Amino acid sequence: MQTPFGHNHERGAVVELTPEQQAVLDGARGPYLAKLMRWLVAWGEAMGARRLVRVDNTHALLPVPNLMARGASRETVEQYVAELREACSYRTAPGCYCTVHTAFVTLDPLDVPENDPEQVRLQKELAELAAQAGFIPTFTCAPYLVGNVPLKGEICAWTESSAVVYANSILGARTVRHGNESAIAASLLGWVPEFGVMLEENRKGTLRVEVTAHLDSTTDWGALGYFAGKRAGLGIPVFHGVRRPTQDEAKQLCAALATSGGVSMCHIVGVTPEAPTLEAAFHGAVPKDFVLFDDQALRETYASLRNHTGDEIDSVILGCPHASIREIAEIASLLRGKRVAKGVRLWVDAARATKASADAMGFTGVIEDAGGRILCDTCPTNMRIPARRIVTHGFKQAHYARSMTGAEVIVAETGPCIRAALAGRWLGDD
């Protein structure tokens, strides 16, 4: 039976394996790959999958725990790293394009306690092993910005919830949300259980969102996603009445959807591959009821992530998900010839490949001359770099920074964020 969550839950469902898959499960390729196959089969049966299908593309998490492991014993951390070493001793499946998600440290020199030298050493070791195994060491939460752009209908196994929404919704690829174990298993075996939004019948819309608000910035699109995610839960929102977003606007929309709800995909009528019309988005059954996102809802959504008790700030974080070269160009243009206020850290998070372009185009130098930093491989919140009051243009960053760093947050468009960084205090939206 279908549930509101888009899965086919049938108690006692059995995954039917091909002879090749059964042989792997029986140990024909060794005990480690047999263990990974058991994971996939058990997960598939729990989710009502009937078969394992060939996966073309994965985005896996291969991090050495940093402060995420606080409270864990040394033995636990060592065991975790040893398991990742074992995974990287195998080759990725033939024909499978495999990229790597963010880490908890940066591989660049960074003089903060959270970039622990031992953790960095271990992460560099794993990065080298992963590359030898066939994983592309992208270390980004936005793999579609650095070459991993699956085609419509391509079967994927992606970690990072915001990237999952982007892959399904903007690219028309097919992936459920993966964790560390399942993404690694898919990368090495080349199969995934088929359920949820991988099936056509589970990709129809469940919530109609009529949009009349004026969406003038990437952060406005993040507000739309944050609003809709809360209301959609684990469903599939359908946005009607909006123009085509830019890549950066779509990135913020998808990130916010995955943050406030459990959304795995959405439809933008007339834009996303499977929603040329409202009727197509709902597979013909368009609901009469809808939720309205107007200018008042836009303002209220911003206000919901502004919990500051004062105006003095100490951190500005841009690039969540990781910044595109266009975003870095905009940031550099706003900073050129200026200087970040004393006591303020300005972080611009980006994939290493994107930073290479920023280096070549002179943007990195402008940002560094102003007192900012392009941070690769991770982000300050992931690293648990402490902050008291953060200004950010990302709804996802604003949402998680509160619990992960204990900081107060202010979410705003990029321009006001930069003005705050230069002044050392929040100056408002204008």
C-alpha positions as CSV (number, residue, x, y, z in Angstrom):
1,M,0.0,0.0,0.0
2,Q,1.1,3.6,-0.6
3,T,1.7,5.9,2.3
4,P,1.7,9.7,2.4
5,F,5.5,9.4,2.5
6,G,5.8,8.1,-1.0
7,H,7.1,4.7,-0.1
8,N,5.5,1.3,-0.9
9,H,5.4,-0.2,2.5
10,E,4.4,-3.9,2.3
11,R,5.2,-5.8,5.4
12,G,7.2,-8.9,4.6
13,A,8.2,-7.6,1.1
14,V,11.1,-9.6,-0.4
15,V,13.7,-8.1,-2.6
16,E,14.1,-10.4,-5.6
17,L,17.8,-10.7,-6.6
18,T,19.3,-11.5,-9.9
19,P,21.7,-14.5,-10.1
20,E,24.6,-12.0,-10.1
21,Q,23.3,-10.1,-7.0
22,Q,22.6,-13.4,-5.2
23,A,26.2,-14.5,-5.8
24,V,27.5,-11.4,-4.2
25,L,25.2,-11.9,-1.3
26,D,26.5,-15.5,-1.0
27,G,30.1,-14.3,-0.8
28,A,31.3,-14.8,-4.3
29,R,33.2,-11.4,-4.2
30,G,34.3,-11.7,-0.6
31,P,32.8,-11.1,2.9
32,Y,33.0,-7.3,2.9
33,L,30.9,-6.9,-0.3
34,A,28.5,-9.6,0.9
35,K,28.0,-7.4,4.1
36,L,27.3,-4.4,1.9
37,M,24.8,-6.4,-0.1
38,R,23.0,-7.5,3.1
39,W,22.7,-3.8,4.1
40,L,21.1,-3.0,0.8
41,V,18.7,-6.0,0.8
42,A,17.6,-5.3,4.4
43,W,17.0,-1.6,3.7
44,G,15.1,-2.5,0.5
45,E,12.9,-5.0,2.3
46,A,12.2,-2.5,5.1
47,M,11.1,0.1,2.5
48,G,9.0,-2.3,0.5
49,A,11.4,-2.5,-2.5
50,R,10.9,-5.4,-4.9
51,R,14.3,-5.3,-6.6
52,L,17.8,-3.8,-6.7
53,V,18.4,-1.6,-9.8
54,R,21.7,-0.5,-11.4
55,V,22.9,2.8,-10.1
56,D,24.7,5.2,-12.4
57,N,25.8,8.0,-10.0
58,T,26.6,8.3,-6.3
59,H,27.5,11.1,-3.9
60,A,28.9,9.5,-0.8
61,L,30.0,10.7,2.7
62,L,33.6,9.8,3.6
63,P,34.4,12.0,6.6
64,V,36.7,11.6,9.5
65,P,34.7,12.6,12.6
66,N,35.8,15.9,14.1
67,L,33.8,17.6,16.8
68,M,30.9,15.5,15.7
69,A,32.6,12.7,17.6
70,R,32.9,14.7,20.8
71,G,32.1,12.2,23.6
72,A,33.1,9.2,21.5
73,S,36.0,7.1,22.6
74,R,39.3,7.1,20.7
75,E,38.6,3.4,19.9
76,T,35.2,4.3,18.4
77,V,36.8,6.9,16.1
78,E,39.6,4.6,15.1
79,Q,37.1,1.8,14.3
80,Y,35.1,4.3,12.2
81,V,38.2,5.3,10.2
82,A,39.2,1.7,9.8
83,E,35.9,0.9,8.2
84,L,36.3,3.7,5.8
85,R,39.8,2.5,4.9
86,E,38.3,-0.9,4.2
87,A,35.7,0.6,1.9
88,C,38.3,2.5,0.0
89,S,40.4,-0.6,-0.5
90,Y,37.8,-1.6,-3.1
91,R,37.1,0.0,-6.5
92,T,33.9,1.8,-7.3
93,A,31.5,-0.1,-9.5
94,P,32.3,0.0,-13.3
95,G,30.6,2.9,-15.0
96,C,29.4,4.5,-11.7
97,Y,30.2,8.2,-11.3
98,C,31.1,8.8,-7.7
99,T,31.6,12.1,-5.9
100,V,32.3,12.9,-2.3
101,H,30.3,15.0,0.2
102,T,31.7,17.5,2.6
103,A,34.0,16.7,5.5
104,F,34.2,18.1,9.1
105,V,37.6,19.7,8.6
106,T,39.3,21.6,5.7
107,L,42.4,20.2,4.1
108,D,43.8,23.7,3.8
109,P,45.8,25.3,6.7
110,L,43.3,27.0,9.1
111,D,44.4,28.2,12.5
112,V,41.4,27.2,14.6
113,P,41.2,24.5,17.2
114,E,38.3,22.8,15.3
115,N,40.7,22.0,12.4
116,D,42.5,19.4,14.5
117,P,45.8,18.4,12.9
118,E,45.3,14.7,13.6
119,Q,41.8,14.8,12.1
120,V,43.2,16.7,9.1
121,R,45.9,14.0,8.6
122,L,43.4,11.2,8.7
123,Q,41.1,13.1,6.3
124,K,43.9,13.6,3.8
125,E,44.8,9.9,4.1
126,L,41.2,8.9,3.4
127,A,40.9,11.5,0.5
128,E,43.9,9.8,-1.2
129,L,42.5,6.3,-0.6
130,A,39.1,7.3,-1.9
131,A,40.6,8.8,-5.0
132,Q,42.5,5.6,-5.7
133,A,39.2,3.7,-5.2
134,G,37.6,5.8,-7.9
135,F,35.8,8.4,-5.8
136,I,36.2,12.0,-7.1
137,P,37.3,14.0,-4.0
138,T,34.9,16.9,-4.5
139,F,34.1,17.4,-0.8
140,T,31.0,19.5,-1.5
141,C,27.3,19.6,-0.6
142,A,26.5,20.8,-4.2
143,P,28.0,18.2,-6.5
144,Y,26.0,19.6,-9.5
145,L,28.3,22.7,-9.4
146,V,31.4,20.7,-10.0
147,G,30.5,18.3,-12.7
148,N,28.2,15.8,-11.2
149,V,25.1,16.6,-13.2
150,P,23.0,13.4,-13.8
151,L,20.5,13.3,-16.7
152,K,16.8,13.0,-16.5
153,G,15.9,9.5,-15.3
154,E,19.4,8.7,-14.2
155,I,19.5,6.4,-11.2
156,C,21.5,7.9,-8.3
157,A,22.4,7.3,-4.7
158,W,23.1,10.6,-3.1
159,T,23.7,11.7,0.4
160,E,23.1,15.4,1.4
161,S,19.4,16.1,1.5
162,S,19.5,19.4,-0.4
163,A,21.4,17.8,-3.3
164,V,18.8,15.0,-3.3
165,V,16.0,17.5,-3.8
166,Y,18.0,19.3,-6.5
167,A,18.7,16.0,-8.4
168,N,15.1,14.9,-8.4
169,S,13.5,18.2,-8.9
170,I,15.7,20.3,-11.2
171,L,17.6,17.6,-13.1
172,G,14.9,15.0,-13.2
173,A,17.3,12.3,-11.9
174,R,16.0,9.7,-9.4
175,T,17.4,9.2,-5.9
176,V,16.1,8.7,-2.4
177,R,17.9,10.1,0.6
178,H,21.0,8.0,1.4
179,G,23.1,7.7,4.5
180,N,26.8,7.0,4.7
181,E,26.5,3.2,4.6
182,S,24.0,2.9,1.8
183,A,25.8,5.4,-0.5
184,I,29.1,3.6,0.0
185,A,27.5,0.2,-0.7
186,A,25.9,1.6,-3.8
187,S,29.2,3.1,-5.0
188,L,31.0,-0.2,-4.6
189,L,28.3,-2.6,-5.7
190,G,26.6,-0.6,-8.4
191,W,23.0,-1.4,-7.2
192,V,20.3,0.3,-5.0
193,P,16.9,-0.8,-3.8
194,E,14.1,0.7,-5.8
195,F,11.4,2.5,-3.8
196,G,10.0,5.9,-3.0
197,V,10.6,8.7,-5.5
198,M,12.6,6.3,-7.7
199,L,9.2,5.0,-8.8
200,E,7.1,7.0,-11.2
201,E,3.9,6.7,-9.2
202,N,5.6,8.2,-6.1
203,R,6.8,11.4,-7.9
204,K,3.4,13.1,-8.2
205,G,2.8,16.2,-6.2
206,T,1.0,16.1,-2.8
207,L,0.8,19.9,-1.9
208,R,-0.2,22.8,-4.2
209,V,1.6,26.0,-3.4
210,E,0.4,29.1,-5.2
211,V,3.0,31.8,-5.2
212,T,2.2,35.5,-5.5
213,A,5.2,36.9,-3.6
214,H,7.9,38.8,-5.4
215,L,11.0,36.7,-5.4
216,D,13.8,39.1,-6.1
217,S,16.9,37.2,-4.7
218,T,18.3,33.8,-4.1
219,T,17.4,34.1,-0.4
220,D,13.8,34.8,-1.3
221,W,13.7,31.4,-3.0
222,G,15.2,29.9,0.2
223,A,12.3,31.5,2.1
224,L,9.8,29.9,-0.3
225,G,11.4,26.5,0.3
226,Y,11.5,26.9,4.0
227,F,7.8,27.9,4.1
228,A,6.8,25.0,1.8
229,G,9.0,22.4,3.5
230,K,7.2,22.9,6.8
231,R,3.8,22.4,5.2
232,A,4.8,19.5,2.9
233,G,6.5,17.4,5.5
234,L,7.6,14.2,3.6
235,G,5.4,15.1,0.6
236,I,6.1,16.7,-2.8
237,P,5.2,20.4,-3.1
238,V,4.2,21.8,-6.4
239,F,5.0,25.5,-7.0
240,H,2.6,27.4,-9.3
241,G,2.9,31.0,-10.4
242,V,6.7,31.4,-10.2
243,R,9.2,32.3,-12.9
244,R,12.1,30.0,-13.9
245,P,14.7,30.2,-11.1
246,T,18.4,30.6,-11.7
247,Q,20.7,27.8,-10.7
248,D,21.6,29.6,-7.5
249,E,17.9,30.3,-6.7
250,A,17.0,26.6,-7.3
251,K,19.9,25.6,-5.0
252,Q,18.5,27.7,-2.2
253,L,14.9,26.5,-2.8
254,C,16.0,22.9,-2.6
255,A,18.2,23.3,0.4
256,A,15.4,25.0,2.4
257,L,12.8,22.4,1.4
258,A,15.0,19.7,2.8
259,T,15.8,21.7,6.0
260,S,12.3,22.5,7.3
261,G,10.7,19.3,6.0
262,G,11.6,15.9,4.8
263,V,11.1,16.7,1.2
264,S,12.9,14.6,-1.4
265,M,11.6,16.5,-4.5
266,C,9.4,19.2,-5.7
267,H,7.9,20.4,-8.9
268,I,8.0,24.0,-10.4
269,V,5.3,24.1,-13.0
270,G,6.6,24.9,-16.4
271,V,10.2,24.5,-15.2
272,T,11.1,21.1,-13.8
273,P,11.4,18.2,-16.2
274,E,8.3,16.3,-15.0
275,A,6.0,19.3,-14.6
276,P,5.2,21.1,-17.9
277,T,1.7,21.8,-16.5
278,L,0.0,21.8,-13.2
279,E,-1.9,18.7,-14.3
280,A,1.3,16.8,-15.1
281,A,2.8,17.6,-11.7
282,F,-0.1,16.0,-10.0
283,H,-0.4,13.2,-12.5
284,G,-3.8,14.5,-13.5
285,A,-5.5,14.9,-10.1
286,V,-5.0,18.6,-9.3
287,P,-6.2,19.4,-5.7
288,K,-8.5,22.3,-5.3
289,D,-7.0,23.2,-2.0
290,F,-3.7,25.1,-1.8
291,V,-1.5,27.1,0.4
292,L,-0.6,30.6,-0.5
293,F,2.9,32.1,-0.4
294,D,2.4,35.9,-0.7
295,D,4.5,38.9,0.3
296,Q,3.3,38.7,3.9
297,A,4.3,35.0,4.1
298,L,7.7,35.9,2.7
299,R,8.3,38.5,5.4
300,E,7.1,36.2,8.1
301,T,9.4,33.4,6.9
302,Y,12.4,35.7,7.2
303,A,11.3,36.8,10.6
304,S,11.1,33.2,11.8
305,L,14.9,32.9,11.4
306,R,15.9,36.1,13.0
307,N,16.3,35.4,16.7
308,H,18.9,38.0,17.5
309,T,18.8,40.0,20.8
310,G,21.3,42.6,19.6
311,D,22.9,44.0,16.4
312,E,26.6,43.3,17.0
313,I,27.8,40.4,14.9
314,D,30.9,38.2,14.8
315,S,30.3,35.9,11.8
316,V,29.0,36.2,8.3
317,I,28.6,32.8,6.5
318,L,27.9,32.7,2.8
319,G,27.8,29.6,0.6
320,C,25.3,27.2,2.0
321,P,25.0,25.1,0.0
322,H,28.5,25.7,-1.4
323,A,28.8,28.9,-3.4
324,S,28.8,29.0,-7.2
325,I,31.4,31.0,-9.1
326,R,28.6,33.6,-9.8
327,E,27.9,34.0,-6.1
328,I,31.6,34.4,-5.4
329,A,31.8,37.0,-8.1
330,E,29.0,39.0,-6.5
331,I,30.6,38.8,-3.1
332,A,33.9,40.0,-4.5
333,S,32.3,42.9,-6.2
334,L,30.6,44.0,-3.0
335,L,33.9,43.7,-1.1
336,R,36.3,45.3,-3.6
337,G,38.4,48.0,-2.0
338,K,36.7,47.5,1.4
339,R,37.6,45.8,4.7
340,V,35.6,43.5,7.0
341,A,35.1,45.0,10.5
342,K,37.5,44.0,13.2
343,G,36.3,40.9,15.2
344,V,34.1,39.7,12.3
345,R,34.8,36.4,10.4
346,L,33.6,36.4,6.9
347,W,33.4,32.8,5.5
348,V,32.6,32.0,1.9
349,D,32.1,28.2,1.6
350,A,32.8,26.6,-1.7
351,A,34.0,23.4,-3.4
352,R,37.7,23.3,-4.1
353,A,37.1,23.2,-7.9
354,T,35.0,26.4,-7.6
355,K,37.7,28.1,-5.6
356,A,40.2,27.3,-8.3
357,S,38.1,29.2,-10.8
358,A,37.8,32.1,-8.2
359,D,41.6,32.0,-7.9
360,A,42.1,32.3,-11.6
361,M,39.5,35.1,-11.9
362,G,41.0,37.2,-9.1
363,F,38.0,36.9,-6.8
364,T,39.8,35.0,-4.1
365,G,42.4,37.8,-3.8
366,V,39.7,40.4,-3.5
367,I,37.9,38.5,-0.7
368,E,41.1,37.8,1.2
369,D,42.3,41.4,0.8
370,A,39.0,42.5,2.4
371,G,39.6,40.1,5.3
372,G,37.4,37.3,4.2
373,R,38.2,33.6,3.5
374,I,37.0,31.0,1.0
375,L,36.6,27.8,3.0
376,C,36.8,24.6,1.1
377,D,35.8,21.0,1.9
378,T,33.4,21.9,4.7
379,C,31.7,24.9,6.4
380,P,32.1,26.7,9.7
381,T,28.9,25.2,11.1
382,N,29.9,21.6,10.1
383,M,33.3,22.3,11.8
384,R,31.5,23.6,14.9
385,I,33.5,26.9,14.9
386,P,31.9,28.9,17.7
387,A,30.0,32.1,17.0
388,R,27.8,34.4,19.0
389,R,25.7,36.0,16.3
390,I,25.7,34.9,12.6
391,V,24.4,36.7,9.5
392,T,23.9,34.4,6.5
393,H,22.1,34.4,3.2
394,G,21.1,30.7,3.5
395,F,18.0,29.4,5.2
396,K,19.6,26.1,5.7
397,Q,22.6,27.7,7.4
398,A,20.4,29.8,9.6
399,H,18.3,26.8,10.6
400,Y,21.2,24.5,11.6
401,A,23.6,27.1,13.0
402,R,21.3,27.7,16.0
403,S,21.5,24.2,17.3
404,M,25.0,23.3,16.0
405,T,26.8,26.3,17.3
406,G,24.4,27.8,19.8
407,A,24.6,31.2,17.9
408,E,21.9,33.7,17.3
409,V,21.1,34.0,13.6
410,I,19.9,36.6,11.1
411,V,19.0,35.5,7.5
412,A,19.2,38.1,4.8
413,E,20.0,38.7,1.2
414,T,23.7,38.8,0.2
415,G,24.0,42.6,0.1
416,P,22.8,43.2,3.6
417,C,25.1,40.3,4.8
418,I,28.1,42.0,3.3
419,R,27.1,45.4,4.7
420,A,26.9,43.8,8.2
421,A,30.3,42.2,7.7
422,L,31.8,45.6,6.9
423,A,30.1,47.4,9.7
424,G,30.4,44.7,12.4
425,R,26.7,45.0,13.1
426,W,23.4,44.2,11.6
427,L,22.2,47.3,9.7
428,G,18.9,46.0,8.5
429,D,17.7,44.9,5.0
430,D,18.0,48.3,3.3
